[in-house]
Structure formats: structure tokens, C-alpha cells
Amino acid sequence: MQENLNSSHWKGLCEKCDHKSCCNDYVTPFVTALEYEQLSKLSNKDFADPVLINGINGYALKKKKNSEECIFWDREKGCTVYEKRPFDCKVFPFDIYKIDGKYTWVVYSCNPESDWSWSEGLLQVLEKDAITMDLLEHIDAFSDLGRLESSDKSYDFVILREVILPK
């Protein structure tokens, strides 16, 4: 997947944004049991809390004590688990939410009026290479808007299109 998700797909999106990054200002990422297992091989930290969303077990990554930063974020090095980061982190600033009964691609945007047509190629790559069986088994937890709605912050997003799930 990493070959297909190279920086050219992102069109400089993150470099142009003047907001804080996903690693230090957003709702904590949802982590599946498989992702948790992979991360636990890289870290001996207590890095996630168990969560139950829509009857599905998973985890939420912790933030550093008295901070909004992800427990795996290093200000000098960036993400310390980059190669094994969860799906939620891989796709940011894009996300999947269940809206009106359909799994829908959204993008968190500091400029909601942007022309997002360029992102279609990236969404196709994500659908082809990043949506795994593990994610499909947890998609009703991953795509639940409750995590976002229960946050004390407001996160603007733009609805892009329905997700084309692998069969």
C-alpha cells in the first residue's frame, strides 16, 4: 500500500494547512484488535484504551498526559509508529462515516470551499489498497459519528462521496 499512497497523491494538502496536525488536535483514532497487536510489538507503553462502539470491541489511542498529542507523536521525529500506524491515521484528513445509512468519504478541511475533485484518485487508491478485511469487520465502529459528536471540539468536514467497499 505504501507505494500507492506516496506523497504525490496528497497534492501538498497537509503542507498548505495552517491547522494543527492529526497527531495533536483531533479525536483519538480508532484501533482494531489486529492494529493494537501490531502496535504493541513496537511499544511497551500503555498506549490505548479499550472501547465498545456499536457492539464492536476496539481501542482508542491515548494522548500524552496533559496534552492533545498522540502518545506516539514525537515533535522531532514525527510519528514513531508510522509504518504500522492504524488505518484511521493512514487516511487522515480523510475519514469514513456512516451518513444516512451509507459509508461515506469525508475530509476534515480548513477550507471547505476547496475543489476536492483532485482527491478522487486518492480515494480510489485507499479503497483498493487500504481498506482491509480487518477494517471491514470493524467498519460499523470505525465509521460511527458518535466519537466526533461526543468531542468537546468542533471538526468541520466536507462530504465527498459514498465509499466503494471491496467485495
C-alpha atoms as one frame of an Amber mdcrd trajectory, in Angstrom:
protein
   0.000   0.000   0.000   2.764   2.493   0.812   3.969   2.586  -2.785   0.472
   3.600  -3.878  -0.013   6.139  -1.104   3.013   8.248  -1.888   3.050  11.960
  -1.253   2.060  12.858  -4.821  -1.468  11.632  -4.096  -1.878  14.175  -1.327
  -1.159  17.193  -3.579   0.600  19.075  -0.760  -2.626  19.083   1.266  -1.013
  18.956   4.698   1.761  21.406   3.842  -0.833  24.019   2.832  -2.883  23.696
   6.022  -2.203  26.073   8.894  -4.072  23.980  11.464  -2.558  21.543  13.903
  -1.892  18.079  12.603  -3.966  14.971  13.061  -1.471  13.793  15.665  -2.104
  16.583  18.128  -5.543  18.088  17.755  -8.179  15.559  16.677 -10.379  12.846
  18.126  -8.271   9.864  19.127  -8.008   7.259  16.372  -9.992   4.023  16.484
  -7.716   0.969  16.544  -8.787  -2.586  15.729  -7.540  -5.569  17.747  -5.171
  -6.512  14.912  -3.770  -2.977  14.733  -3.422  -2.980  18.533  -1.464  -6.225
  18.368   0.868  -4.799  15.702   1.409  -1.590  17.685   2.082  -3.499  20.911
   5.063  -5.153  19.201   6.552  -1.682  18.661   5.861  -0.173  22.052   5.806
  -1.181  25.686   3.717   1.915  26.531   0.154   1.756  27.755  -0.993   3.359
  24.509  -4.707   2.625  24.095  -7.953   2.316  25.982 -10.500  -0.389  25.178
 -13.730   0.916  23.646 -17.029  -0.654  22.664 -18.754   1.048  19.737 -21.935
  -0.376  18.229 -21.236  -3.669  20.000 -17.765  -3.932  18.438 -14.618  -4.107
  20.564 -11.686  -1.925  19.647  -9.300   0.605  21.124  -8.773   4.356  21.162
  -5.213   5.629  21.097  -4.288   7.634  24.153  -2.972  11.147  24.183   0.061
  12.178  26.192  -0.635  13.247  29.756  -1.844  16.869  29.944  -1.539  17.168
  26.177  -3.528  16.861  22.966  -0.652  14.986  21.300  -0.922  11.345  20.317
   1.088   9.082  22.581   3.185   8.056  19.551   3.920  11.614  18.381   7.470
  12.932  18.734   7.943  16.627  17.952  11.351  15.979  16.406  10.782  12.638
  14.655   7.055  12.744  13.893   5.059   9.530  14.172   7.128   6.876  15.942
   4.920   4.026  14.642   4.480   5.369  11.115   4.982   2.026   9.334   2.304
   0.338  11.490   0.007   3.296  12.146  -3.716   2.483  12.224  -5.999   2.940
   9.215  -7.526   5.978  10.915  -4.105   7.669  10.834  -3.197   6.485   7.327
  -6.195   8.119   5.702  -6.278  11.408   7.649  -7.505  14.085   6.802  -9.957
  11.757   5.068 -12.317   9.601   7.082 -15.263   7.272   6.659 -18.561   7.979
   8.394 -21.896   6.280   8.135 -24.216   9.051   6.990 -27.849   8.348   6.096
 -27.098   4.622   6.254 -24.203   4.775   3.766 -20.457   4.603   4.345 -19.238
   7.962   3.132 -15.840   9.511   2.494 -15.379  12.855   4.216 -12.419  15.186
   4.521 -11.666  17.396   7.515 -10.988  20.734   5.954  -9.736  24.119   6.989
 -11.121  25.304   3.653 -14.452  23.582   2.981 -14.946  25.560  -0.237 -11.930
  23.867  -1.836 -12.302  21.890  -5.043 -11.885  18.321  -3.804 -12.189  16.698
  -7.247  -8.430  16.017  -7.193  -8.984  13.609  -4.269 -10.904  11.063  -6.374
  -7.709   9.299  -7.442  -6.555   9.092  -3.839  -9.924   7.746  -2.656  -9.712
   5.031  -5.306  -6.230   4.061  -4.096  -7.458   3.987  -0.484 -10.414   1.797
  -1.458  -8.171  -0.567  -3.397  -5.211  -0.798  -1.040  -6.080   0.483   2.433
  -9.497  -0.994   3.169  -8.631  -4.410   4.570 -10.768  -7.292   5.805  -9.832
  -6.201   9.324 -11.291  -2.755   8.709 -14.415  -4.202   7.081 -15.011  -6.318
  10.190 -14.855  -3.140  12.311 -16.371  -0.613   9.922 -19.527  -0.048  11.972
 -17.357   1.020  14.900 -14.830   2.920  12.816 -17.460   4.891  10.900 -19.600
   5.841  13.907 -20.123   9.599  14.160 -20.539   9.300  17.939 -16.814   9.754
  18.603 -16.857  13.018  16.715 -20.149  14.219  18.169 -19.081  13.470  21.754
 -15.930  15.559  21.418 -15.843  18.940  23.106 -14.368  20.400  19.908 -15.920
  21.143  16.556 -14.488  19.442  13.485 -15.674  20.666  10.118 -15.721  18.172
   7.305 -16.819  18.022   3.701 -18.787  15.033   2.412 -17.085  13.685  -0.717
 -18.897  10.541  -1.869 -20.049   7.068  -0.918 -17.287   4.548  -0.182 -16.923
   1.742  -2.711 -16.226  -1.239  -0.474 -14.318  -4.285  -1.728 -16.432  -7.369
  -2.282
